[in-house]
């Protein structure tokens, strides 16, 4: 990989990690060509917000979860026939969303991270490429990618981060990611690294909060930057989430401060040249689980399960009062309406950003 490409990413990481992002964008009307692409996984109360979604031209993306092939978690192989059958159950194959994502994480992520020189990684790459090619052949009208590819660690050697680590360490991680993910990205129609919020600055002393925010922005810049180096022609549309997600230090599942969501999570990606953002939350699943009379039939993820979501919803949407009965009539409808509105507000704030011009192209210095 050209040293100029890596040097350009490292330069952008430094600049974006230290940048101050305006909290509001000009309200001057502009054509949709200059707007970010805004995608969403699901909006449970879509009918309530359909006009707002249409106004920003947001589009749903289809997530094909690993439950399509339950055996994959133990075999590390993907049954493409099972995946295709699961997609067909979504409805008319000729009327699927224009954007689709294959979400196979366990054990695929860990196998990839064994490194490009290992047979486990090479087999996994080949398996993912084979799967996306089969799915595209079956559903050619939909653009396909894999969830969370490419991936870079948040923390680097010696406890450093993307603002403090030496360039040699950052360059090694970038080269490693390219060696692992390049074939998968080449086989994809779009690219979607995850850049979720993990560390809430409010949980740190005042003097440390600017550093916490800078660290997150630099990591997101690196994620998008390395994705763009590999993608070239494909749009890079990272996944974001307006609720805190596991893997750091935050009240997981709490709604993020909307200004920090834009300034720290989305704006660094747009500044790095992303074509937009995909908003993920799986709200329908979360609400169904929270309001079920028997929640035992749902998977209870670590730090993102029933207990965390209920605790967060009590604080963010129920005025701090725990309901006597989560399955009471009207509770699910209330949460669908309230949380869908939060989701669409985040999408509207993304749409208000201005794309870097020209969007989606590799910076001239790296060509």
Secondary structure as the mmCIF struct_conf table of DSSP 4:
data_model
#
loop_
_struct_conf.conf_type_id
_struct_conf.id
_struct_conf.beg_label_comp_id
_struct_conf.beg_label_asym_id
_struct_conf.beg_label_seq_id
_struct_conf.end_label_comp_id
_struct_conf.end_label_asym_id
_struct_conf.end_label_seq_id
HELX_RH_AL_P HELX_RH_AL_P1 UNK A 3 UNK A 17
TURN_TY1_P TURN_TY1_P1 UNK A 18 UNK A 18
BEND BEND1 UNK A 23 UNK A 24
HELX_RH_3T_P HELX_RH_3T_P1 UNK A 32 UNK A 34
STRN STRN1 UNK A 35 UNK A 35
HELX_LH_PP_P HELX_LH_PP_P1 UNK A 36 UNK A 36
STRN STRN2 UNK A 37 UNK A 40
BEND BEND2 UNK A 41 UNK A 41
TURN_TY1_P TURN_TY1_P2 UNK A 44 UNK A 45
HELX_RH_AL_P HELX_RH_AL_P2 UNK A 46 UNK A 55
TURN_TY1_P TURN_TY1_P3 UNK A 56 UNK A 57
STRN STRN3 UNK A 59 UNK A 65
HELX_RH_3T_P HELX_RH_3T_P2 UNK A 66 UNK A 69
TURN_TY1_P TURN_TY1_P4 UNK A 70 UNK A 71
HELX_RH_AL_P HELX_RH_AL_P3 UNK A 72 UNK A 75
BEND BEND3 UNK A 76 UNK A 76
HELX_RH_AL_P HELX_RH_AL_P4 UNK A 80 UNK A 88
TURN_TY1_P TURN_TY1_P5 UNK A 89 UNK A 90
BEND BEND4 UNK A 91 UNK A 91
HELX_RH_3T_P HELX_RH_3T_P3 UNK A 93 UNK A 95
BEND BEND5 UNK A 96 UNK A 96
BEND BEND6 UNK A 98 UNK A 98
STRN STRN4 UNK A 99 UNK A 103
TURN_TY1_P TURN_TY1_P6 UNK A 106 UNK A 107
HELX_RH_AL_P HELX_RH_AL_P5 UNK A 108 UNK A 112
TURN_TY1_P TURN_TY1_P7 UNK A 113 UNK A 114
TURN_TY1_P TURN_TY1_P8 UNK A 116 UNK A 117
BEND BEND7 UNK A 118 UNK A 118
HELX_RH_AL_P HELX_RH_AL_P6 UNK A 119 UNK A 138
TURN_TY1_P TURN_TY1_P9 UNK A 140 UNK A 141
BEND BEND8 UNK A 142 UNK A 142
STRN STRN5 UNK A 143 UNK A 146
STRN STRN6 UNK A 147 UNK A 147
TURN_TY1_P TURN_TY1_P10 UNK A 148 UNK A 148
BEND BEND9 UNK A 150 UNK A 150
BEND BEND10 UNK A 154 UNK A 155
HELX_RH_3T_P HELX_RH_3T_P4 UNK A 157 UNK A 159
TURN_TY1_P TURN_TY1_P11 UNK A 162 UNK A 164
BEND BEND11 UNK A 165 UNK A 165
HELX_RH_AL_P HELX_RH_AL_P7 UNK A 167 UNK A 187
BEND BEND12 UNK A 189 UNK A 189
STRN STRN7 UNK A 190 UNK A 191
STRN STRN8 UNK A 192 UNK A 192
STRN STRN9 UNK A 194 UNK A 194
STRN STRN10 UNK A 199 UNK A 199
HELX_RH_3T_P HELX_RH_3T_P5 UNK A 201 UNK A 203
BEND BEND13 UNK A 204 UNK A 204
HELX_RH_3T_P HELX_RH_3T_P6 UNK A 206 UNK A 208
HELX_RH_AL_P HELX_RH_AL_P8 UNK A 209 UNK A 231
TURN_TY1_P TURN_TY1_P12 UNK A 232 UNK A 233
BEND BEND14 UNK A 234 UNK A 234
STRN STRN11 UNK A 235 UNK A 240
BEND BEND15 UNK A 242 UNK A 242
STRN STRN12 UNK A 243 UNK A 243
BEND BEND16 UNK A 246 UNK A 248
STRN STRN13 UNK A 249 UNK A 249
BEND BEND17 UNK A 250 UNK A 250
TURN_TY1_P TURN_TY1_P13 UNK A 252 UNK A 253
HELX_LH_PP_P HELX_LH_PP_P2 UNK A 254 UNK A 254
STRN STRN14 UNK A 255 UNK A 255
HELX_LH_PP_P HELX_LH_PP_P3 UNK A 256 UNK A 257
HELX_RH_AL_P HELX_RH_AL_P9 UNK A 258 UNK A 260
HELX_RH_PI_P HELX_RH_PI_P1 UNK A 261 UNK A 266
HELX_RH_AL_P HELX_RH_AL_P10 UNK A 267 UNK A 271
TURN_TY1_P TURN_TY1_P14 UNK A 272 UNK A 273
STRN STRN15 UNK A 276 UNK A 279
HELX_RH_AL_P HELX_RH_AL_P11 UNK A 283 UNK A 290
TURN_TY1_P TURN_TY1_P15 UNK A 291 UNK A 291
BEND BEND18 UNK A 293 UNK A 293
HELX_RH_3T_P HELX_RH_3T_P7 UNK A 295 UNK A 297
BEND BEND19 UNK A 298 UNK A 298
TURN_TY1_P TURN_TY1_P16 UNK A 302 UNK A 303
BEND BEND20 UNK A 304 UNK A 305
HELX_RH_AL_P HELX_RH_AL_P12 UNK A 306 UNK A 317
BEND BEND21 UNK A 318 UNK A 318
TURN_TY1_P TURN_TY1_P17 UNK A 319 UNK A 320
BEND BEND22 UNK A 324 UNK A 324
TURN_TY1_P TURN_TY1_P18 UNK A 326 UNK A 327
BEND BEND23 UNK A 328 UNK A 328
TURN_TY1_P TURN_TY1_P19 UNK A 329 UNK A 330
HELX_RH_AL_P HELX_RH_AL_P13 UNK A 331 UNK A 351
TURN_TY1_P TURN_TY1_P20 UNK A 352 UNK A 352
BEND BEND24 UNK A 353 UNK A 353
STRN STRN16 UNK A 354 UNK A 354
HELX_LH_PP_P HELX_LH_PP_P4 UNK A 355 UNK A 356
BEND BEND25 UNK A 357 UNK A 358
TURN_TY1_P TURN_TY1_P21 UNK A 359 UNK A 360
BEND BEND26 UNK A 361 UNK A 361
HELX_LH_PP_P HELX_LH_PP_P5 UNK A 362 UNK A 363
HELX_RH_3T_P HELX_RH_3T_P8 UNK A 364 UNK A 366
#
